[in-house]
Amino acid sequence: MPAFLRQAELIIDDKALRYPDLDMEFEIGFNDDSEGNTGYCRIYNLSQNTINMFEKDKNVRLKAGYDGDIGVLLPGVIVSYSTRYTDIDRETELILGDNTDAWLNAVVNKTWSSGQRAQSIASDIINLLPFGLGGFEVSKNVRYEKGKTFSTTCKAALEELAADLNAKIHVSRGSIYFRDPERGTQQIVNLNSNTGLISSPEKGTKDGKTIYDVRSLLNYRIWADSIVRIESKTINGLYRVIDGQHVLSGDDFLTEMEVEEYGA
């Protein structure tokens, strides 16, 4: 993909800070656990007026892609920010997160009556957070015959519900997902040499499972639990994304990921 077609923008208030007009770097991680997506964005030689716009917990959106096809990498907040000077540049670094403080610290103190199901309780708790319920794709929906009481953080309560469901829970792009452990999204991303695959995936192991390290041109459609159809010299078929990162650094404009065979 020609470099001049690459685009990225950090949106804050009604202002968009755009690459390649501005010199920008970022690294946004993603995984299928419950900790949420985090990363950083560095922008060089901003005016002081622009720097003054940055505030802790302020909402931002980071988007990236190519001319005519750009999508959200992270809708979140500024966790922290700093500016430092080098010999020739002024570098402003933003640490970004999926509303990290709210996710870690928001609390729930409530009792649900007998007969309530896990999905209904989860929805009530998520309504206390700056997130939406992105999906509830589990094989069972537990009924609490004796009711359910939580007096803890929302994160801990949702993790307990997930454990009762034998499900996983993760935060991605402003939404919370409940899914069976090996399940992925329904949308399939095709990945081959014509659609951005870089070199052949490399085999490895993680937690006793066979995984593959995969690199592609940056693709905002790829996230934790994405299902990718890979066509390569080493592997072919459907694979689920476990974790990875979107990267803009120098000439690199990449999505790096670990995948495991889907449906195995």
PLY file of the C-alpha trace (Angstrom):
ply
format ascii 1.0
element vertex 264
property float x
property float y
property float z
element edge 263
property int vertex1
property int vertex2
end_header
0.00 0.00 0.00
1.61 3.28 -1.02
2.61 5.36 1.98
0.73 8.42 0.73
-2.57 6.52 1.05
-2.04 5.88 4.75
-4.14 7.99 7.06
-4.55 8.37 10.81
-6.23 10.91 13.01
-6.64 11.63 16.68
-9.93 13.37 17.34
-10.34 15.51 20.44
-13.26 17.88 20.93
-14.02 19.08 17.40
-10.38 19.00 16.27
-8.74 16.25 14.23
-4.96 15.88 14.36
-4.09 14.12 11.12
-1.22 11.99 9.84
0.67 12.43 7.51
0.11 16.18 7.87
1.57 15.75 11.36
4.39 13.42 12.35
2.66 10.73 14.44
3.39 7.37 16.04
1.11 5.01 17.92
0.84 1.51 19.33
-2.58 0.26 20.41
-2.76 -3.18 21.98
-5.74 -5.55 22.06
-6.43 -8.93 23.70
-9.31 -11.21 24.63
-9.06 -10.78 28.40
-10.98 -8.34 30.59
-8.37 -5.62 31.03
-9.35 -3.39 28.11
-7.32 -1.92 25.27
-4.51 0.51 25.99
-1.69 2.17 24.10
0.06 5.38 23.29
0.05 8.03 20.59
2.97 10.40 20.04
2.59 13.54 17.97
5.42 15.90 17.14
5.67 19.67 17.06
2.14 20.55 18.08
1.31 24.14 18.88
0.94 25.05 22.52
-2.73 25.84 21.96
-3.30 22.29 20.74
-1.34 20.80 23.64
-3.52 22.83 26.02
-6.54 20.86 24.76
-5.26 17.65 26.35
-6.69 16.75 29.75
-6.72 13.56 31.81
-9.93 11.56 31.26
-10.86 13.60 28.19
-12.56 11.58 25.46
-10.57 10.92 22.29
-10.84 8.69 19.24
-7.89 7.30 17.31
-8.66 6.24 13.75
-6.47 4.81 11.00
-6.64 3.23 7.57
-6.23 4.26 3.98
-7.71 6.86 1.68
-11.44 6.19 1.59
-11.33 3.43 4.23
-10.53 4.59 7.75
-11.87 3.11 11.00
-11.66 3.44 14.76
-8.73 1.85 16.58
-9.60 3.14 20.03
-12.49 5.21 21.37
-11.31 6.02 24.86
-9.84 8.59 27.18
-6.52 10.23 27.90
-4.98 8.37 30.83
-2.00 10.73 31.00
0.02 13.00 28.75
3.41 14.68 28.69
5.53 16.84 26.43
9.30 16.71 26.13
11.82 18.49 23.99
14.61 16.97 21.96
17.27 18.81 20.00
14.93 19.36 17.05
11.40 18.27 18.07
8.71 18.75 20.65
7.17 15.34 21.37
3.77 15.04 23.03
2.89 11.54 24.23
-0.65 10.52 25.13
-1.34 7.33 27.07
-4.78 6.16 25.98
-7.19 3.64 27.45
-10.70 2.20 27.19
-12.08 4.51 29.90
-9.59 2.75 32.15
-10.37 4.46 35.45
-14.12 3.88 35.15
-13.57 0.24 34.19
-11.25 -0.40 37.14
-12.93 1.69 39.82
-16.69 2.03 39.21
-18.68 0.14 41.85
-22.05 -1.59 42.03
-24.10 -2.05 45.19
-27.34 -3.76 44.29
-29.47 -6.85 44.89
-31.45 -8.54 42.14
-34.58 -10.50 42.98
-34.88 -14.27 42.59
-35.16 -15.61 39.08
-33.01 -12.94 37.39
-30.74 -14.16 34.62
-27.07 -13.34 34.13
-27.59 -11.36 30.90
-30.12 -9.03 32.52
-27.86 -8.44 35.51
-24.86 -7.85 33.25
-26.83 -5.27 31.25
-27.80 -3.44 34.44
-24.17 -3.29 35.56
-22.88 -2.19 32.16
-25.40 0.66 32.25
-23.38 2.03 35.16
-20.32 2.27 32.93
-19.35 4.37 29.89
-19.61 1.23 27.73
-22.21 -0.66 25.77
-22.94 -4.39 25.68
-21.29 -5.38 22.42
-22.39 -9.00 22.48
-23.70 -11.74 24.77
-22.83 -14.87 22.83
-22.76 -17.67 25.40
-24.15 -21.19 25.44
-26.17 -20.69 28.63
-27.81 -17.86 30.52
-27.71 -18.71 34.22
-30.84 -18.07 36.30
-30.16 -17.04 39.90
-33.01 -18.71 41.78
-31.99 -17.09 45.08
-31.30 -13.71 43.54
-27.90 -12.05 43.25
-26.14 -9.35 45.24
-23.01 -7.42 44.33
-21.09 -4.93 46.43
-17.84 -4.60 44.54
-16.37 -3.05 41.42
-18.36 -3.41 38.23
-15.39 -5.16 36.65
-15.24 -7.78 39.41
-19.01 -8.31 39.26
-18.99 -8.82 35.49
-16.02 -11.19 35.76
-17.96 -13.24 38.34
-20.95 -13.43 36.02
-18.66 -14.53 33.21
-17.20 -17.27 35.42
-20.73 -18.51 36.26
-21.38 -18.69 32.52
-18.06 -20.42 31.75
-17.50 -17.48 29.42
-14.81 -14.91 28.74
-15.32 -11.18 28.98
-13.36 -8.48 27.24
-13.54 -4.78 26.47
-13.01 -3.61 22.92
-13.62 -0.23 21.28
-16.05 1.03 23.90
-18.08 -2.18 24.28
-18.08 -5.17 26.62
-18.40 -8.66 25.18
-19.40 -11.98 26.76
-18.47 -14.99 24.65
-17.79 -18.69 24.99
-14.01 -19.12 25.43
-13.21 -20.28 21.90
-15.82 -18.21 20.09
-15.03 -15.26 17.85
-16.86 -12.56 15.95
-19.15 -13.50 13.10
-17.46 -11.17 10.61
-14.58 -12.85 8.77
-11.55 -10.87 7.60
-9.74 -12.31 4.59
-5.97 -12.13 4.87
-3.62 -13.07 2.04
-0.81 -11.50 0.05
-3.31 -9.44 -1.93
-5.15 -8.11 1.13
-2.18 -7.12 3.29
-0.56 -10.28 4.68
3.15 -9.69 5.21
5.35 -12.81 4.94
4.24 -16.23 6.15
2.83 -16.75 9.66
5.29 -18.27 12.14
4.35 -21.16 14.41
4.73 -20.99 18.18
3.12 -22.10 21.45
1.25 -20.21 24.15
-0.38 -21.67 27.26
0.16 -25.12 25.81
-1.64 -24.27 22.56
-0.29 -23.90 19.05
-0.42 -20.29 17.92
0.86 -18.36 14.91
2.43 -14.91 14.75
0.89 -12.99 11.87
1.74 -9.57 10.44
-0.31 -7.56 7.99
-0.65 -4.03 6.73
-2.66 -2.08 9.29
-6.25 -3.29 9.27
-8.63 -1.60 11.71
-11.15 -4.45 11.24
-8.85 -6.87 13.06
-9.32 -7.09 16.83
-9.25 -9.65 19.60
-11.70 -12.43 18.73
-11.70 -11.47 15.05
-11.94 -14.48 12.76
-9.45 -14.25 9.90
-9.31 -16.49 6.87
-5.58 -16.83 6.19
-4.14 -17.98 2.89
-0.37 -18.43 3.04
2.48 -20.83 2.38
2.45 -22.07 5.98
-1.21 -22.07 7.05
-4.61 -21.90 5.40
-8.06 -21.71 6.96
-9.92 -19.90 9.72
-8.08 -18.55 12.76
-9.15 -16.59 15.84
-7.15 -13.55 16.93
-5.99 -13.87 20.54
-4.12 -10.60 20.90
-2.04 -8.11 18.98
-1.40 -4.47 18.30
-1.88 -1.77 15.68
1.36 0.12 15.01
2.41 3.29 13.25
6.13 3.88 13.61
8.42 5.25 10.93
7.73 3.25 7.78
5.72 0.63 9.69
1.94 0.75 9.37
1.07 -2.68 10.71
-1.30 -4.95 12.54
0.58 -7.67 14.42
-1.36 -10.52 15.97
-1.28 -13.95 17.53
-3.90 -16.36 16.22
-5.04 -19.89 16.94
-6.88 -22.31 14.70
-10.61 -21.66 14.86
-12.94 -24.56 15.42
-10.12 -26.98 16.22
0 1
1 2
2 3
3 4
4 5
5 6
6 7
7 8
8 9
9 10
10 11
11 12
12 13
13 14
14 15
15 16
16 17
17 18
18 19
19 20
20 21
21 22
22 23
23 24
24 25
25 26
26 27
27 28
28 29
29 30
30 31
31 32
32 33
33 34
34 35
35 36
36 37
37 38
38 39
39 40
40 41
41 42
42 43
43 44
44 45
45 46
46 47
47 48
48 49
49 50
50 51
51 52
52 53
53 54
54 55
55 56
56 57
57 58
58 59
59 60
60 61
61 62
62 63
63 64
64 65
65 66
66 67
67 68
68 69
69 70
70 71
71 72
72 73
73 74
74 75
75 76
76 77
77 78
78 79
79 80
80 81
81 82
82 83
83 84
84 85
85 86
86 87
87 88
88 89
89 90
90 91
91 92
92 93
93 94
94 95
95 96
96 97
97 98
98 99
99 100
100 101
101 102
102 103
103 104
104 105
105 106
106 107
107 108
108 109
109 110
110 111
111 112
112 113
113 114
114 115
115 116
116 117
117 118
118 119
119 120
120 121
121 122
122 123
123 124
124 125
125 126
126 127
127 128
128 129
129 130
130 131
131 132
132 133
133 134
134 135
135 136
136 137
137 138
138 139
139 140
140 141
141 142
142 143
143 144
144 145
145 146
146 147
147 148
148 149
149 150
150 151
151 152
152 153
153 154
154 155
155 156
156 157
157 158
158 159
159 160
160 161
161 162
162 163
163 164
164 165
165 166
166 167
167 168
168 169
169 170
170 171
171 172
172 173
173 174
174 175
175 176
176 177
177 178
178 179
179 180
180 181
181 182
182 183
183 184
184 185
185 186
186 187
187 188
188 189
189 190
190 191
191 192
192 193
193 194
194 195
195 196
196 197
197 198
198 199
199 200
200 201
201 202
202 203
203 204
204 205
205 206
206 207
207 208
208 209
209 210
210 211
211 212
212 213
213 214
214 215
215 216
216 217
217 218
218 219
219 220
220 221
221 222
222 223
223 224
224 225
225 226
226 227
227 228
228 229
229 230
230 231
231 232
232 233
233 234
234 235
235 236
236 237
237 238
238 239
239 240
240 241
241 242
242 243
243 244
244 245
245 246
246 247
247 248
248 249
249 250
250 251
251 252
252 253
253 254
254 255
255 256
256 257
257 258
258 259
259 260
260 261
261 262
262 263
